[in-house]
Amino acid sequence: MKVLLLGATGLIGHHCLQLLLSAPGVTQVIAPTRRTLPNKDARLQNVLIDFDRLDEYPELFDVDVILCCLGTTMKQAGSRENFRKVDYQYCRDAAELGRSHRARAFLLVSAIGASASSPVYYSLVKGELAQHLRPPDYDYLSIDRPSMLLGGRSEFRRGEALYARVPPLVVLFMRVPPRPYHAIQASTVARAMVNEALQLGRAVPVGPKVAVHSYENIVKLAQSR
């Protein structure tokens, strides 16, 4: 199976990269980035690109499955316009290019609460993207909607740092409310995505099919084989 991984330098994406390169069913991983990846695996094709000009790299989209882990924060982006460009436009462009090259499946990292009618701009943009992707021209469209992501980041995020320091009993009580809002390790989300991609490689879905995964399904997929 040939896989295109978008967002390989991100929190979830870098875990996906390692998992894909260790999977025997994956013959090639194409990972376009803005900076060179340190991994020198023979199956990795790391191409430096300008994401504003994705349509100039059509050969990257001649794959079986696309894993889209692209995303930023308002702080990193610096403006609503830049945030929307990364979290909506780049992902939308990638999905359309994948369609035109007949990729079989598109697996996307979204977020809990994503809705095209949300008053929260972050959730609104995520929701508009998901809405645009349906109905898919792919055999299979998967949308993962995790809540707060846990794991090492290059930048400090106050909410995640506070959550990581909360005593275990307090965390237990915090997890009693609706399960979709549980914090989750980024590595768990990555393993769920890769496991799902590998399962698609073994069985062609009777499609088109759309799957939306929140906390419980993500954990189940991460534990599946």
TORZA-609410 format. One record per residue (C-alpha): x, y, z; chain; residue in one letter. Coordinates in steps of 0.5 Angstrom, whole numbers, plus 500, padded with zeros to 3 digits. Example, Ala and Ser with C-alpha at 12.3 -4.5 7.8 and 13.67 -1.06 7.14 Angstrom:
+-----+-----+-----+----+----+
!  c1 !  c2 !  c3 ! ch ! aa !
+-----+-----+-----+----+----+
! 525 ! 491 ! 516 !  A !  A !
! 527 ! 498 ! 514 !  A !  S !
+-----+-----+-----+----+----+
REM end
This chain:
+-----+-----+-----+----+----+
!  c1 !  c2 !  c3 ! ch ! aa !
+-----+-----+-----+----+----+
! 500 ! 500 ! 500 !  A !  M !
! 502 ! 507 ! 498 !  A !  K !
! 501 ! 512 ! 503 !  A !  V !
! 501 ! 520 ! 503 !  A !  L !
! 502 ! 523 ! 510 !  A !  L !
! 500 ! 530 ! 511 !  A !  L !
! 503 ! 534 ! 517 !  A !  G !
! 509 ! 529 ! 519 !  A !  A !
! 512 ! 534 ! 523 !  A !  T !
! 506 ! 535 ! 528 !  A !  G !
! 504 ! 532 ! 534 !  A !  L !
! 500 ! 526 ! 531 !  A !  I !
! 503 ! 526 ! 524 !  A !  G !
! 510 ! 524 ! 527 !  A !  H !
! 507 ! 518 ! 531 !  A !  H !
! 504 ! 516 ! 524 !  A !  C !
! 510 ! 517 ! 520 !  A !  L !
! 514 ! 512 ! 525 !  A !  Q !
! 508 ! 507 ! 525 !  A !  L !
! 507 ! 507 ! 518 !  A !  L !
! 515 ! 506 ! 517 !  A !  L !
! 514 ! 500 ! 521 !  A !  S !
! 508 ! 497 ! 518 !  A !  A !
! 510 ! 491 ! 513 !  A !  P !
! 504 ! 492 ! 509 !  A !  G !
! 506 ! 499 ! 507 !  A !  V !
! 511 ! 500 ! 501 !  A !  T !
! 512 ! 507 ! 501 !  A !  Q !
! 510 ! 513 ! 505 !  A !  V !
! 510 ! 520 ! 502 !  A !  I !
! 511 ! 526 ! 507 !  A !  A !
! 511 ! 533 ! 504 !  A !  P !
! 514 ! 538 ! 509 !  A !  T !
! 516 ! 545 ! 509 !  A !  R !
! 523 ! 542 ! 513 !  A !  R !
! 527 ! 536 ! 512 !  A !  T !
! 525 ! 530 ! 516 !  A !  L !
! 531 ! 527 ! 520 !  A !  P !
! 528 ! 520 ! 518 !  A !  N !
! 532 ! 516 ! 513 !  A !  K !
! 528 ! 510 ! 512 !  A !  D !
! 528 ! 507 ! 504 !  A !  A !
! 521 ! 507 ! 504 !  A !  R !
! 520 ! 515 ! 506 !  A !  L !
! 520 ! 520 ! 500 !  A !  Q !
! 520 ! 527 ! 504 !  A !  N !
! 519 ! 532 ! 499 !  A !  V !
! 520 ! 540 ! 501 !  A !  L !
! 514 ! 544 ! 498 !  A !  I !
! 510 ! 550 ! 499 !  A !  D !
! 503 ! 548 ! 501 !  A !  F !
! 500 ! 554 ! 498 !  A !  D !
! 501 ! 551 ! 491 !  A !  R !
! 499 ! 544 ! 493 !  A !  L !
! 497 ! 543 ! 485 !  A !  D !
! 504 ! 544 ! 483 !  A !  E !
! 505 ! 537 ! 486 !  A !  Y !
! 500 ! 532 ! 483 !  A !  P !
! 505 ! 526 ! 483 !  A !  E !
! 505 ! 526 ! 491 !  A !  L !
! 497 ! 524 ! 490 !  A !  F !
! 498 ! 518 ! 486 !  A !  D !
! 497 ! 514 ! 492 !  A !  V !
! 492 ! 509 ! 496 !  A !  D !
! 491 ! 512 ! 502 !  A !  V !
! 492 ! 519 ! 505 !  A !  I !
! 493 ! 521 ! 512 !  A !  L !
! 491 ! 528 ! 513 !  A !  C !
! 494 ! 531 ! 520 !  A !  C !
! 495 ! 538 ! 518 !  A !  L !
! 493 ! 543 ! 523 !  A !  G !
! 495 ! 549 ! 527 !  A !  T !
! 493 ! 554 ! 533 !  A !  T !
! 491 ! 561 ! 533 !  A !  M !
! 497 ! 563 ! 536 !  A !  K !
! 501 ! 560 ! 531 !  A !  Q !
! 498 ! 562 ! 525 !  A !  A !
! 497 ! 569 ! 528 !  A !  G !
! 491 ! 571 ! 525 !  A !  S !
! 484 ! 568 ! 523 !  A !  R !
! 486 ! 568 ! 515 !  A !  E !
! 492 ! 564 ! 516 !  A !  N !
! 489 ! 559 ! 521 !  A !  F !
! 483 ! 558 ! 516 !  A !  R !
! 489 ! 557 ! 510 !  A !  K !
! 492 ! 551 ! 514 !  A !  V !
! 486 ! 548 ! 517 !  A !  D !
! 481 ! 548 ! 512 !  A !  Y !
! 484 ! 550 ! 505 !  A !  Q !
! 490 ! 546 ! 505 !  A !  Y !
! 486 ! 540 ! 507 !  A !  C !
! 481 ! 541 ! 502 !  A !  R !
! 486 ! 542 ! 497 !  A !  D !
! 489 ! 536 ! 499 !  A !  A !
! 482 ! 532 ! 499 !  A !  A !
! 481 ! 534 ! 492 !  A !  E !
! 487 ! 533 ! 489 !  A !  L !
! 487 ! 526 ! 492 !  A !  G !
! 480 ! 525 ! 489 !  A !  R !
! 483 ! 527 ! 482 !  A !  S !
! 488 ! 522 ! 483 !  A !  H !
! 483 ! 516 ! 485 !  A !  R !
! 486 ! 515 ! 492 !  A !  A !
! 482 ! 510 ! 495 !  A !  R !
! 481 ! 513 ! 502 !  A !  A !
! 482 ! 520 ! 506 !  A !  F !
! 483 ! 520 ! 513 !  A !  L !
! 483 ! 526 ! 517 !  A !  L !
! 484 ! 529 ! 524 !  A !  V !
! 479 ! 534 ! 526 !  A !  S !
! 476 ! 535 ! 533 !  A !  A !
! 471 ! 534 ! 538 !  A !  I !
! 465 ! 539 ! 537 !  A !  G !
! 467 ! 541 ! 530 !  A !  A !
! 461 ! 544 ! 527 !  A !  S !
! 459 ! 548 ! 521 !  A !  A !
! 454 ! 552 ! 525 !  A !  S !
! 459 ! 553 ! 531 !  A !  S !
! 460 ! 560 ! 535 !  A !  P !
! 467 ! 558 ! 536 !  A !  V !
! 472 ! 559 ! 530 !  A !  Y !
! 476 ! 553 ! 531 !  A !  Y !
! 470 ! 549 ! 531 !  A !  S !
! 467 ! 552 ! 526 !  A !  L !
! 473 ! 552 ! 521 !  A !  V !
! 474 ! 544 ! 523 !  A !  K !
! 466 ! 543 ! 521 !  A !  G !
! 466 ! 547 ! 515 !  A !  E !
! 472 ! 542 ! 512 !  A !  L !
! 468 ! 536 ! 514 !  A !  A !
! 462 ! 538 ! 511 !  A !  Q !
! 465 ! 540 ! 505 !  A !  H !
! 468 ! 533 ! 505 !  A !  L !
! 461 ! 529 ! 505 !  A !  R !
! 459 ! 526 ! 500 !  A !  P !
! 466 ! 523 ! 499 !  A !  P !
! 468 ! 521 ! 492 !  A !  D !
! 473 ! 516 ! 496 !  A !  Y !
! 471 ! 509 ! 497 !  A !  D !
! 472 ! 511 ! 505 !  A !  Y !
! 472 ! 517 ! 508 !  A !  L !
! 474 ! 517 ! 516 !  A !  S !
! 474 ! 523 ! 520 !  A !  I !
! 477 ! 523 ! 527 !  A !  D !
! 475 ! 528 ! 533 !  A !  R !
! 479 ! 527 ! 539 !  A !  P !
! 478 ! 532 ! 544 !  A !  S !
! 485 ! 535 ! 548 !  A !  M !
! 491 ! 532 ! 545 !  A !  L !
! 496 ! 530 ! 550 !  A !  L !
! 504 ! 529 ! 548 !  A !  G !
! 510 ! 532 ! 548 !  A !  G !
! 510 ! 539 ! 543 !  A !  R !
! 515 ! 544 ! 541 !  A !  S !
! 511 ! 549 ! 544 !  A !  E !
! 507 ! 550 ! 551 !  A !  F !
! 500 ! 550 ! 551 !  A !  R !
! 497 ! 552 ! 558 !  A !  R !
! 491 ! 548 ! 558 !  A !  G !
! 495 ! 541 ! 556 !  A !  E !
! 500 ! 543 ! 561 !  A !  A !
! 495 ! 544 ! 567 !  A !  L !
! 491 ! 537 ! 565 !  A !  Y !
! 498 ! 533 ! 566 !  A !  A !
! 499 ! 536 ! 573 !  A !  R !
! 492 ! 534 ! 575 !  A !  V !
! 492 ! 529 ! 581 !  A !  P !
! 489 ! 522 ! 578 !  A !  P !
! 483 ! 522 ! 583 !  A !  L !
! 481 ! 529 ! 580 !  A !  V !
! 482 ! 526 ! 573 !  A !  V !
! 478 ! 520 ! 574 !  A !  L !
! 472 ! 525 ! 576 !  A !  F !
! 473 ! 529 ! 570 !  A !  M !
! 473 ! 523 ! 566 !  A !  R !
! 466 ! 522 ! 568 !  A !  V !
! 462 ! 527 ! 564 !  A !  P !
! 461 ! 525 ! 556 !  A !  P !
! 467 ! 520 ! 554 !  A !  R !
! 468 ! 524 ! 547 !  A !  P !
! 471 ! 530 ! 551 !  A !  Y !
! 476 ! 525 ! 555 !  A !  H !
! 483 ! 528 ! 553 !  A !  A !
! 487 ! 523 ! 549 !  A !  I !
! 494 ! 521 ! 547 !  A !  Q !
! 496 ! 524 ! 541 !  A !  A !
! 500 ! 517 ! 540 !  A !  S !
! 493 ! 513 ! 541 !  A !  T !
! 490 ! 518 ! 535 !  A !  V !
! 496 ! 516 ! 531 !  A !  A !
! 496 ! 509 ! 532 !  A !  R !
! 488 ! 509 ! 531 !  A !  A !
! 489 ! 512 ! 524 !  A !  M !
! 495 ! 508 ! 522 !  A !  V !
! 491 ! 501 ! 524 !  A !  N !
! 485 ! 504 ! 520 !  A !  E !
! 489 ! 505 ! 514 !  A !  A !
! 492 ! 498 ! 514 !  A !  L !
! 485 ! 495 ! 515 !  A !  Q !
! 483 ! 498 ! 509 !  A !  L !
! 489 ! 496 ! 505 !  A !  G !
! 487 ! 489 ! 507 !  A !  R !
! 479 ! 490 ! 505 !  A !  A !
! 476 ! 494 ! 500 !  A !  V !
! 470 ! 498 ! 503 !  A !  P !
! 464 ! 497 ! 500 !  A !  V !
! 463 ! 504 ! 499 !  A !  G !
! 463 ! 510 ! 499 !  A !  P !
! 463 ! 510 ! 506 !  A !  K !
! 464 ! 515 ! 512 !  A !  V !
! 466 ! 514 ! 519 !  A !  A !
! 466 ! 519 ! 524 !  A !  V !
! 470 ! 517 ! 530 !  A !  H !
! 471 ! 520 ! 537 !  A !  S !
! 474 ! 518 ! 544 !  A !  Y !
! 471 ! 511 ! 544 !  A !  E !
! 472 ! 509 ! 537 !  A !  N !
! 479 ! 512 ! 537 !  A !  I !
! 481 ! 508 ! 543 !  A !  V !
! 478 ! 501 ! 540 !  A !  K !
! 482 ! 502 ! 533 !  A !  L !
! 488 ! 504 ! 536 !  A !  A !
! 488 ! 497 ! 540 !  A !  Q !
! 485 ! 493 ! 533 !  A !  S !
! 490 ! 490 ! 528 !  A !  R !
+-----+-----+-----+----+----+
REM end
